[in-house]
Amino acid sequence: METDEGPASTSTAGTAARVRAVIADAGVSQREFARRVVMDPSKLSRALSGTRRFTVAELARIADEGRVDADWLLGTRPRERETAPAVHVEGGRPLQIVRETVRLIAEHGFHAVRVADIARACATSSAAIHYHFPGRAELLEAAVRWCMDEDTTRRAAHLAEADDAAAELRQLIALQTVRTAQQRRQWAVWLDLWAEAARSTAVGRLHSEYYRQWRETVTDVLRRGAGQGVFRAGIDPHAAALTLTALIDGLATHVLSVSGPESATAADAMHRTLTAHVTHTILAP
C-alpha cells in the first residue's frame, strides 16, 4: 500500500505546477487524468493542492502518460518530450498492467496473482511492473479502484438514458445480470473482494466503501421513483435497496457457480426473478 510520507514520496509546489501543466496538455479533466494514471482522484487533488506528496510511482505514471521526463516533474532537469514508445499500448502501460491484473484476479483469484504473472501477460518484465507500481499491494489496490471506476462510469452512462426511475431500475438490473464475459469477470472480482472485506483488509475496506455507494445509488433511484409515483406509495427506499441488492448478490453468485449452456439459463432465471421481485414489491400497481 502506498503512503503519503517517507522516502518513497516527494512533492513541491513546483512539482504540483508541472503536473498541472501535464494535465492541461492532455486536454482532459483532472478526474479523467487520474483515471488514466490509475490514481485515486482525491489523492491527485490533495497532491496538487499541497496537502499530500506524490509518490515516486505516481510521478512515474504521470510522466508516462504525459510523455515527459520524470526528472522534469521533480524539477531536476529541463523539460524534454520523450519519443513515442517502440510498442504502442492502448491507454498506456499503467492501464495495460491494471487491466491484465483485473483479468488475472477474475480468472485465478485475488491471492493467486503474482507480479511475474502480470508481467508475462503484459509481455514485459517484473521490473517494468515495479516501475509503475512498486509493491504488489499498491498494484492490487489500483486494479480494484480501476474496476470500480469502470463500473461506476458504465452505470452512470446507462442511467442517463433512462426516462424515469422505473427505467433506471431496469437498467441497473440489466447491468448486474451476469450475461457477458465482462460481467462475469466483474462479478468474479467482486466475490474475491467480499472475502477481503470480511477479513477487513485494505482492499476489503475499499470494496465495503464502494458497496455502500452502490447501495446508496439504488436507494436514490427508489426514492426518486416514489416521488415520481412509479413505485409503491410508502415504500422504504433503504429497506427495499437492501433487499434488492442482497437478492442480486445471491443470484449472481449462483450464476457464477455454473458454466457452459447452464450459465445462460441461470442468467435468464436471474433476470426473471429480479424483474418479478421489482414488479410485485416495488413498482406501483
BELMO-V564995 format. One record per run of one state. SS is the DSSP state (H for helix, E for strand, - for the rest). FROM is the first residue (numbers start at 1). TO is the last residue. Records with the same first field share a line. If there is no record, write none. Layout:
# BELMO-V564995
SS->FROM-TO  FROM-TO
This chain:
# BELMO-V564995
-->1-8  11-12  27-29  37-40  50-53  67-67  69-69  75-80  82-92  109-109  113-114  122-125  133-135  160-164  177-180  199-201  229-230  232-236  257-260  282-282  284-285
E->9-10  54-55  68-68  81-81  231-231  283-283
H->13-26  30-36  41-49  56-66  70-74  93-108  110-112  115-121  126-132  136-159  165-176  181-198  202-228  237-256  261-281
